[in-house]
Amino acid sequence: MNNKNIYLVAYYHMKPKDPKRTKEPGYMTNTDNIEFDESINITRGLKTRDELGAKVILDLTNQVVKKNTFNDNLDFPSILAHYQEGYPKYINPLLAQLYPEQVDANANVHSKEEKEGS
């Protein structure tokens, strides 16, 4: 049986802030010298490579965090808010289709918890 839920899959690629300095001993072990490139995919169903390579996987259909290797203390609404802020052009139309009852007058989608707290 195939899982056809809709997922947000986020990949992060580490790179040096100053590539010319990577030959210095210990440069890449200092977190201040590293920056991340973020890329996201919206997909129906998960592939093994997604589960192995992605740092964050959100099951948008069931509103659960499937994988989060950055901060285990964050919940689904908090993580989703990060991606909504960074990629509103892609995520808000999708969320409006998935959760039409949670769309506000400005066409923004809010989690159930945010909506109830308003």
ZALOPA-597587 format. One line per 8 residues: number of its first residue (from 1); their letters; for each residue x, y, z of N, C-alpha, C. Coordinates in Angstrom, 3 decimals, decimal comma. Example, Ala and Ser with C-alpha at 12.3 -4.5 7.8 and 13.67 -1.06 7.14 Angstrom:
1) AS) 13,190 -5,690 7,800 12,300 -4,500 7,800 13,200 -3,300 7,800 ~ 12,850 -2,250 7,080 13,670 -1,060 7,140 12,900 0,030 7,870 .
END
This chain:
1) MNNKNIYL) 0,839 -1,189 0,000 0,000 0,000 0,000 0,880 1,247 0,000 ~ 0,678 2,130 -0,943 1,474 3,341 -1,058 0,937 4,427 -0,140 ~ 1,857 5,161 0,447 1,493 6,301 1,273 1,433 7,524 0,371 ~ 0,269 8,104 0,209 0,112 9,247 -0,682 -0,145 10,541 0,083 ~ 0,328 10,610 1,326 0,237 11,860 2,069 1,128 12,901 1,402 ~ 0,867 14,159 1,706 1,680 15,244 1,158 2,684 15,660 2,225 ~ 3,948 15,752 1,799 5,039 16,045 2,717 5,808 17,279 2,274 ~ 6,318 18,000 3,254 7,317 19,022 3,018 8,640 18,390 3,442 .
9) VAYYHMKP) 9,587 18,329 2,522 10,875 17,690 2,779 11,941 18,769 2,638 ~ 12,735 18,980 3,694 13,755 20,025 3,688 15,148 19,419 3,785 ~ 16,002 19,896 2,917 17,405 19,482 2,895 18,268 20,681 3,267 ~ 19,329 20,429 3,983 20,270 21,482 4,359 21,665 21,053 3,955 ~ 22,368 21,960 3,283 23,713 21,686 2,817 24,666 22,655 3,511 ~ 25,653 22,102 4,178 26,609 22,879 4,928 27,703 23,384 3,986 ~ 28,088 24,655 4,160 29,188 25,184 3,369 29,943 26,215 4,202 ~ 31,226 26,413 3,905 32,015 27,383 4,668 31,619 28,813 4,307 .
17) KDPKRTKE) 31,651 29,693 5,301 31,363 31,100 5,022 32,458 31,710 4,161 ~ 33,695 31,302 4,392 34,817 31,787 3,602 35,603 30,582 3,074 ~ 35,306 30,133 1,861 35,959 28,936 1,325 37,485 29,021 1,262 ~ 38,032 30,217 1,198 39,486 30,383 1,127 40,178 29,994 2,433 ~ 39,422 29,949 3,532 40,029 29,671 4,834 39,883 28,218 5,276 ~ 39,308 27,361 4,445 39,087 25,976 4,869 40,372 25,195 5,078 ~ 41,475 25,667 4,543 42,750 24,971 4,761 43,302 25,206 6,169 ~ 42,747 26,183 6,889 43,178 26,451 8,261 42,707 25,315 9,162 .
25) PGYMTNTD) 43,593 24,804 10,012 43,189 23,714 10,916 42,018 24,137 11,817 ~ 40,991 23,307 11,860 39,843 23,537 12,734 38,829 24,542 12,228 ~ 39,020 25,080 11,040 38,102 26,099 10,528 36,670 25,570 10,432 ~ 36,497 24,393 9,881 35,145 23,848 9,685 34,549 23,240 10,958 ~ 35,333 23,108 12,005 34,771 22,590 13,257 34,141 23,705 14,095 ~ 34,414 24,951 13,754 33,823 26,090 14,446 32,497 26,421 13,763 ~ 31,399 26,309 14,480 30,073 26,524 13,889 29,865 27,956 13,393 ~ 30,651 28,912 13,890 30,536 30,289 13,410 31,041 30,438 11,976 .
33) NIEFDESI) 31,799 29,469 11,497 32,364 29,526 10,151 31,530 28,772 9,113 ~ 30,367 28,301 9,528 29,537 27,468 8,653 28,200 28,151 8,402 ~ 27,733 28,044 7,165 26,381 28,488 6,836 25,674 27,357 6,102 ~ 24,352 27,432 6,064 23,562 26,357 5,467 22,747 26,885 4,296 ~ 22,685 26,094 3,254 21,756 26,330 2,157 20,553 25,438 2,407 ~ 19,370 26,010 2,315 18,134 25,275 2,561 17,412 25,075 1,240 ~ 16,947 23,872 1,008 16,097 23,621 -0,152 14,949 22,735 0,290 ~ 13,764 23,018 -0,236 12,595 22,241 0,161 11,931 21,638 -1,064 .
41) NITRGLKT) 11,267 20,535 -0,827 10,440 19,877 -1,838 9,077 19,611 -1,217 ~ 8,052 19,736 -2,017 6,717 19,299 -1,618 6,459 18,050 -2,442 ~ 6,125 16,962 -1,778 5,992 15,693 -2,479 4,805 14,896 -1,969 ~ 4,262 14,082 -2,825 3,200 13,159 -2,435 3,864 11,808 -2,239 ~ 3,844 11,330 -1,014 4,539 10,098 -0,676 6,019 10,374 -0,447 ~ 6,677 9,473 0,273 8,098 9,621 0,577 8,908 8,544 -0,101 ~ 10,091 8,912 -0,501 11,033 7,949 -1,037 12,081 7,668 0,025 ~ 12,765 6,563 -0,112 13,801 6,199 0,848 14,867 7,279 0,923 .
49) RDELGAKV) 15,245 7,867 -0,207 16,280 8,903 -0,197 15,820 10,139 0,574 ~ 14,510 10,428 0,555 13,991 11,541 1,351 14,165 11,254 2,837 ~ 13,782 10,061 3,237 13,861 9,694 4,646 15,303 9,649 5,151 ~ 16,221 9,279 4,282 17,627 9,183 4,683 18,348 10,528 4,608 ~ 18,080 11,317 3,587 18,860 12,522 3,362 18,283 13,809 3,916 ~ 16,986 13,865 4,108 16,360 15,105 4,570 16,611 15,321 6,055 ~ 16,715 16,575 6,427 16,875 16,924 7,846 15,521 17,168 8,506 ~ 14,542 17,610 7,712 13,200 17,874 8,244 12,174 17,296 7,274 .
57) ILDLTNQV) 11,209 16,554 7,825 10,087 16,045 7,037 8,809 16,328 7,817 ~ 7,913 17,093 7,188 6,610 17,376 7,788 5,537 16,665 6,983 ~ 4,696 15,926 7,663 3,533 15,310 7,029 2,422 16,349 7,069 ~ 2,210 17,023 5,944 1,218 18,095 5,889 -0,206 17,558 5,942 ~ -0,412 16,349 5,463 -1,741 15,757 5,466 -2,234 15,510 6,891 ~ -1,357 14,959 7,736 -1,735 14,619 9,113 -1,242 15,619 10,147 ~ -0,549 16,677 9,702 -0,021 17,726 10,571 0,876 17,163 11,673 ~ 1,849 16,349 11,273 2,812 15,800 12,237 4,237 15,970 11,701 .
65) VKKNTFND) 5,172 16,036 12,641 6,586 16,074 12,300 7,065 14,637 12,173 ~ 7,470 14,249 10,988 7,965 12,893 10,776 9,444 12,802 11,119 ~ 10,189 13,865 10,824 11,626 13,877 11,113 12,059 15,318 11,338 ~ 12,880 15,529 12,355 13,453 16,850 12,619 14,772 16,651 13,344 ~ 15,872 16,755 12,624 17,180 16,528 13,243 17,821 17,820 13,733 ~ 17,158 18,960 13,544 17,724 20,218 14,009 17,330 20,547 15,439 ~ 16,054 20,462 15,750 15,584 20,836 17,082 14,368 19,988 17,421 ~ 14,577 18,970 18,227 13,496 18,050 18,575 12,408 18,701 19,419 .
73) NLDFPSIL) 12,685 19,870 19,980 11,721 20,514 20,872 10,651 21,304 20,129 ~ 10,815 21,493 18,828 9,827 22,262 18,071 8,667 21,380 17,630 ~ 7,472 21,946 17,679 6,281 21,208 17,267 5,921 21,550 15,823 ~ 4,933 20,866 15,292 4,523 21,039 13,900 4,209 22,494 13,554 ~ 3,367 23,203 14,329 3,046 24,591 13,954 4,279 25,495 13,914 ~ 5,215 25,298 14,821 6,416 26,140 14,856 7,292 25,910 13,641 ~ 7,475 24,657 13,278 8,316 24,341 12,121 7,631 24,808 10,835 ~ 6,336 24,546 10,720 5,604 24,970 9,532 5,652 26,486 9,383 .
81) AHYQEGYP) 5,565 27,223 10,486 5,619 28,687 10,429 6,942 29,163 9,837 ~ 8,042 28,474 10,155 9,348 28,827 9,585 9,311 28,727 8,061 ~ 8,774 27,649 7,548 8,735 27,458 6,099 7,713 28,374 5,436 ~ 6,608 28,661 6,114 5,626 29,600 5,574 6,242 30,988 5,424 ~ 7,063 31,356 6,394 7,711 32,665 6,352 8,735 32,733 5,206 ~ 9,474 31,667 5,012 10,511 31,656 3,995 10,017 31,382 2,586 ~ 8,925 30,643 2,464 8,435 30,213 1,149 6,917 30,402 1,021 ~ 6,395 31,586 1,317 4,931 31,760 1,307 4,298 31,535 -0,067 .
89) KYINPLLA) 5,017 31,870 -1,115 4,497 31,735 -2,475 4,189 30,274 -2,815 ~ 4,937 29,355 -2,234 4,758 27,932 -2,530 3,882 27,228 -1,497 ~ 4,056 27,594 -0,244 3,407 26,833 0,823 1,979 27,286 1,094 ~ 1,717 28,590 1,098 0,371 29,048 1,443 -0,716 28,554 0,490 ~ -0,497 28,558 -0,833 -1,553 28,009 -1,706 -1,824 26,516 -1,438 ~ -0,770 25,774 -1,161 -0,933 24,352 -0,857 -1,719 24,165 0,438 ~ -1,342 24,909 1,465 -2,036 24,792 2,754 -3,482 25,244 2,650 ~ -3,746 26,237 1,825 -5,121 26,697 1,638 -5,985 25,595 1,027 .
97) QLYPEQVD) -5,390 24,765 0,169 -6,129 23,642 -0,405 -6,303 22,517 0,604 ~ -5,260 22,269 1,410 -5,336 21,182 2,389 -6,244 21,513 3,567 ~ -6,207 22,762 4,023 -6,943 23,168 5,225 -7,773 24,418 4,942 ~ -8,798 24,335 4,116 -9,570 25,541 3,769 -10,244 26,191 4,984 ~ -10,522 25,427 6,011 -11,183 25,971 7,199 -10,247 26,810 8,060 ~ -8,938 26,798 7,758 -7,967 27,521 8,577 -7,374 28,726 7,861 ~ -8,014 29,167 6,783 -7,525 30,313 6,019 -8,184 31,572 6,575 ~ -7,353 32,615 6,843 -7,920 33,860 7,354 -8,264 34,801 6,195 .
105) ANANVHSK) -8,725 35,995 6,514 -9,169 36,949 5,494 -8,047 37,401 4,570 ~ -6,793 37,296 5,016 -5,644 37,699 4,203 -5,051 36,540 3,424 ~ -5,749 35,425 3,350 -5,312 34,218 2,638 -4,105 33,564 3,291 ~ -3,898 33,812 4,587 -2,849 33,131 5,341 -3,448 31,932 6,050 ~ -2,680 30,866 6,130 -3,146 29,652 6,774 -2,534 29,581 8,164 ~ -3,366 29,264 9,148 -2,902 29,163 10,530 -3,178 27,757 11,042 ~ -2,329 27,318 11,960 -2,541 26,016 12,567 -3,799 26,054 13,426 ~ -4,308 24,877 13,778 -5,499 24,802 14,618 -5,274 25,515 15,936 .
113) EEKEGS) -4,068 25,364 16,514 -3,750 25,972 17,803 -3,769 27,502 17,696 ~ -3,218 28,064 16,610 -3,208 29,508 16,422 -4,625 30,014 16,247 ~ -5,432 29,294 15,498 -6,803 29,706 15,206 -7,636 29,723 16,493 ~ -7,464 28,700 17,348 -8,228 28,611 18,584 -7,797 29,679 19,579 ~ -6,518 30,059 19,550 -6,006 31,057 20,473 -6,376 32,468 20,091 ~ -6,850 32,682 18,873 -7,190 34,035 18,391 -8,446 34,549 19,003 .
END
